[in-house]
Amino acid sequence: MDPKGLEESAAMTTSRDVRSGGMVDGSLSLATSPLQALLEEGTRKQICGGQVLLRVRLACDEVASLKEPAPLFSLQSRLAYLPLLFGAAYEHFKSSLPPRIGQPYEIWFDYNNVALRWHYPLGVLIDVLVGVDVPAPLDLTVHFRGYSSEELLPFSGIGDLQRAVMNSFRQAIFIQHGSSALFARLPKQQQTQLWDAISASDLEVYLQVLRQLQCPCLSRCRSLAVRLHLHGPPHMVLLHPVLPFENDGETATLLSDFLLRTLPALFRESREEASLVDGVEVLAHGVRIPLDTPLWWLGLHAAYLDHFVHLAIRAPLQLLRPASCQ
């Protein structure tokens, strides 16, 4: 997508008086308007439609063939999860792998020697570890042994990915509604449809199911589901729900409001205007997010397929040390 697309869309949204909860259609306030009336579908598709070209190489200490195998090139959605690439990686490199008699291969990826957490979307991992300037192709290394149980969750098959992602989705629904009953009542066929859409990065089908689970309006939303990813290493994660409005119930919570409460060390000491310390940037879907972006807008347009808004905070390490991870 155009690197300025998200910034411009968010800025336009802020200019429409969402900060003060102004009227949306002349009769309904921002808080009481149906969510579908607030959703800009074209903007969401543009934000969530990013792709990245990967160049995957086999770890040099695992090459058992006389000649180093050619890399695997794969164009992937930023919404995708790395385990969905495991099969293609194995098929591509299997002729160069040492035998594992009676033992399964342990497949995992790294970027610059940092193990990649398979249960987070690819776009989130790139925001955290690479930043805005993503090379094309982006080089990853695949391993078939030496799985680090200290850095990575156990993985025995795609079923583990499905459980992790669907549990995260259910958690996001709980955060927004104060209950996961809506998800529990979703027919099994539609739960399967939801997972199939997530595994295929099919935003159209995903949104068809999601509409049945969303809050009817922002005033009925108990909280927004947000995860803050802090650039390390290590890769630290804060699960931090946030209200869509300030205490008055009308003033939209902005990104700056949220970060000032959760990570105040990221900001300059200024009474006039909130501004980030030099070297700090907040990313989502590969672009820097303006501080005056409403959190509800990000929830509608920039949430990943686990229904969380994932914000990557890239900052000098000394600023992140006081933060505790969950």
C-alpha positions in Angstrom: 0.0 0.0 0.0 1.0 3.6 -0.3 3.1 4.4 2.8 1.1 7.5 3.4 -2.3 5.9 3.0 -2.9 5.0 6.6 -1.5 8.3 7.9 -3.7 10.3 5.5 -6.8 8.3 6.2 -6.4 8.6 10.0 -5.7 12.3 9.7 -8.9 12.8 7.7 -10.9 10.8 10.3 -9.5 13.0 13.1 -10.5 16.2 11.2 -14.1 15.1 11.1 -14.6 16.0 14.8 -14.3 12.5 16.2 -12.2 13.9 19.0 -15.3 15.6 20.4 -17.7 12.8 19.5 -19.4 15.0 16.9 -22.5 14.1 14.9 -22.0 11.5 12.2 -25.2 11.8 10.2 -26.8 14.8 11.7 -28.7 12.8 14.3 -26.5 10.1 15.7 -23.3 10.8 17.7 -20.1 8.9 17.2 -20.8 6.8 20.2 -24.3 5.6 19.1 -23.7 5.3 15.4 -23.8 1.7 14.0 -20.2 0.4 13.5 -21.0 -0.3 9.9 -21.7 3.4 9.3 -18.2 4.3 10.7 -16.4 1.6 8.6 -14.6 2.8 5.5 -14.4 -0.5 3.6 -12.0 0.7 0.9 -9.6 2.1 3.6 -9.7 -1.2 5.5 -8.9 -3.2 2.4 -6.0 -0.9 1.6 -4.6 -1.0 5.1 -4.9 -4.8 5.4 -4.0 -5.7 1.9 -0.2 -5.3 2.3 2.1 -8.1 1.0 5.8 -8.9 1.5 8.1 -10.8 -0.8 10.1 -13.4 1.3 13.3 -15.0 0.3 13.8 -18.0 2.5 17.2 -19.7 2.8 18.0 -23.0 4.6 20.2 -22.6 7.6 23.8 -23.2 6.4 24.6 -25.7 9.2 21.6 -27.8 8.1 22.5 -28.2 4.5 23.2 -31.9 3.8 23.5 -31.7 0.1 26.7 -31.1 -1.9 25.3 -27.8 -3.2 23.5 -25.2 -1.3 19.8 -25.2 -2.3 18.3 -22.3 -4.1 16.2 -20.0 -1.9 12.4 -20.2 -1.7 10.6 -17.1 -2.9 7.1 -16.5 -1.6 4.8 -13.5 -1.8 2.8 -13.5 1.5 0.1 -11.3 3.0 1.0 -9.4 6.1 -2.0 -10.9 7.7 -0.6 -14.5 7.2 1.0 -16.7 9.8 4.4 -18.4 9.3 3.3 -22.0 10.0 1.2 -21.8 6.8 4.5 -21.6 4.9 6.0 -24.6 6.7 4.7 -27.1 4.1 6.1 -25.2 1.1 9.5 -24.7 2.9 9.7 -28.4 3.6 8.9 -29.4 0.1 11.4 -27.0 -1.3 14.3 -28.0 0.9 13.6 -31.6 1.8 16.2 -33.0 -0.7 18.9 -31.0 1.1 18.0 -31.9 4.7 19.9 -34.4 6.8 17.7 -37.5 7.6 15.8 -37.5 10.9 15.2 -41.2 11.4 12.2 -41.8 13.6 12.0 -38.1 14.5 9.9 -35.3 13.0 11.6 -32.1 11.7 11.3 -29.0 13.9 10.5 -26.2 11.6 11.0 -22.6 12.5 12.1 -19.3 11.0 14.5 -16.6 12.1 15.3 -13.0 11.0 18.8 -11.8 11.7 19.2 -14.7 14.2 16.0 -13.7 16.1 13.5 -16.6 16.3 10.1 -15.6 14.8 7.1 -16.2 17.0 4.8 -18.2 14.8 1.6 -17.3 16.7 1.8 -13.6 15.6 0.9 -12.3 12.1 3.8 -11.9 9.7 3.1 -8.2 9.4 3.4 -7.7 13.2 6.8 -9.5 13.2 8.0 -7.3 10.4 6.9 -4.1 12.1 8.7 -5.1 15.3 11.9 -6.4 13.9 12.4 -4.6 10.6 10.4 -1.4 10.8 9.1 0.8 7.9 11.9 0.2 5.4 11.3 -3.4 4.5 13.7 -4.7 1.8 12.3 -6.6 -1.2 12.9 -9.5 -0.9 13.0 -9.8 2.9 15.5 -12.5 3.9 14.4 -15.2 6.4 16.2 -18.4 7.4 14.4 -21.6 7.9 15.5 -24.3 10.4 14.5 -27.9 10.7 16.1 -28.6 14.0 17.2 -26.8 17.2 13.7 -25.6 18.0 14.0 -23.1 20.9 11.2 -23.9 23.5 12.4 -20.9 25.5 11.7 -18.4 22.7 8.8 -20.1 20.8 5.6 -21.8 21.8 5.5 -25.6 21.2 4.4 -26.4 17.7 3.3 -29.9 16.5 1.1 -29.0 13.6 -1.4 -26.6 12.0 -3.9 -27.5 14.8 -1.7 -25.6 17.2 -1.8 -22.5 15.0 -5.6 -22.8 14.7 -6.0 -23.1 18.5 -3.6 -20.1 19.2 -5.3 -17.8 16.7 -8.9 -18.7 17.5 -8.1 -18.4 21.3 -6.7 -14.9 20.6 -9.8 -14.1 18.5 -12.1 -15.3 21.4 -10.0 -13.2 23.8 -10.6 -10.1 21.7 -14.3 -10.7 21.6 -14.3 -11.1 25.4 -12.4 -7.8 25.8 -14.9 -6.0 23.6 -18.1 -7.5 25.0 -17.1 -8.6 28.5 -18.2 -12.0 27.5 -17.3 -14.6 24.9 -20.9 -15.8 24.6 -21.4 -14.4 21.2 -18.5 -16.4 19.9 -19.7 -19.5 21.7 -23.1 -19.2 20.0 -21.6 -18.9 16.6 -22.6 -22.0 14.6 -19.8 -24.6 14.1 -20.0 -24.1 10.3 -19.3 -20.4 10.7 -16.5 -20.9 13.1 -14.9 -23.2 10.5 -15.6 -20.5 7.8 -13.9 -18.0 10.1 -10.7 -20.1 10.5 -10.7 -20.9 6.7 -10.8 -17.2 6.0 -8.0 -16.4 8.5 -5.8 -19.2 7.1 -6.3 -17.9 3.6 -6.0 -14.2 4.6 -9.4 -13.8 2.9 -10.6 -10.4 4.3 -14.0 -10.5 2.5 -15.2 -13.8 4.0 -13.6 -12.9 7.4 -15.6 -9.7 7.6 -18.9 -11.5 6.7 -18.5 -13.6 9.9 -17.1 -10.8 12.0 -20.1 -8.6 11.5 -22.1 -11.0 13.6 -19.7 -10.6 16.5 -19.0 -6.9 16.5 -20.5 -4.4 19.0 -23.5 -2.7 17.6 -22.0 0.7 18.3 -19.0 2.2 20.2 -21.0 3.0 23.3 -21.8 -0.7 23.7 -18.1 -1.6 23.3 -16.6 -2.2 26.8 -13.1 -2.0 25.5 -10.8 -2.2 22.5 -8.5 -5.1 22.1 -4.9 -3.8 21.7 -1.5 -5.5 21.9 1.6 -3.4 22.2 4.7 -5.0 20.8 8.0 -3.6 22.0 11.0 -3.8 19.8 13.9 -5.7 21.5 15.2 -8.2 21.3 13.6 -9.7 23.3 10.3 -9.1 21.6 8.0 -8.0 24.5 4.3 -7.8 24.4 1.8 -5.9 26.5 -1.9 -6.9 26.4 -3.6 -3.6 27.1 -7.4 -3.1 26.6 -8.4 0.6 26.1 -11.7 2.4 26.3 -12.9 3.9 23.0 -13.8 7.1 24.9 -12.4 9.1 27.7 -14.3 9.4 31.0 -16.8 11.8 29.7 -18.1 9.1 27.3 -17.8 11.4 24.3 -14.2 12.3 23.7 -12.5 9.7 21.6 -9.4 8.2 23.0 -6.4 9.0 20.8 -3.3 7.0 20.3 -1.4 9.7 22.2 -3.8 9.5 25.2 -3.3 5.7 25.3 0.5 5.7 25.1 0.9 8.6 27.6 -0.9 6.4 30.1 0.8 3.1 29.3 4.3 4.1 28.2 4.9 7.7 29.3 8.7 7.4 28.9 8.2 7.5 25.1 7.2 11.1 25.2 9.1 14.4 25.5 8.5 16.4 28.6 6.2 19.1 27.2 3.1 20.7 28.4 2.0 22.1 25.1 1.7 19.1 22.8 2.4 15.3 23.1 5.4 14.4 21.0 7.5 11.2 20.9 11.2 11.2 21.9 13.6 11.1 19.0 14.0 7.5 17.7 10.5 6.4 18.8 8.0 5.3 16.2 4.6 3.5 16.4 3.8 1.2 13.5 0.9 -0.8 12.2 0.8 -2.6 8.9 4.1 -1.1 7.8 3.4 2.6 8.4 3.9 5.1 11.2 0.6 5.9 13.0 -0.1 9.6 13.7 -0.5 10.3 17.4 -3.9 12.0 16.9 -5.4 8.8 15.5 -8.5 7.6 17.4 -8.1 4.1 18.8 -11.6 3.2 17.7 -10.6 4.0 14.1 -7.7 1.7 14.3 -9.9 -1.0 15.8 -12.3 -0.8 12.8 -9.7 -0.4 10.0 -6.3 -1.8 11.2 -7.1 -4.8 13.4 -5.5 -8.1 12.3 -7.5 -11.3 11.7 -7.3 -12.3 15.4 -9.4 -9.1 15.9 -6.6 -7.4 17.8 -4.9 -4.0 17.0 -1.2 -4.8 17.0 0.9 -1.7 17.5 4.7 -2.1 17.2 6.7 0.4 19.3 10.2 0.8 18.0 12.3 2.8 20.5 15.8 3.0 22.0 16.2 0.0 24.3 16.7 2.2 27.4 13.2 3.6 27.1 11.6 0.1 27.1 13.4 -1.4 30.0 10.9 -0.3 32.6 8.0 -1.9 30.7 6.9 -5.3 31.9 5.6 -7.9 29.5 2.7 -10.2 29.6 
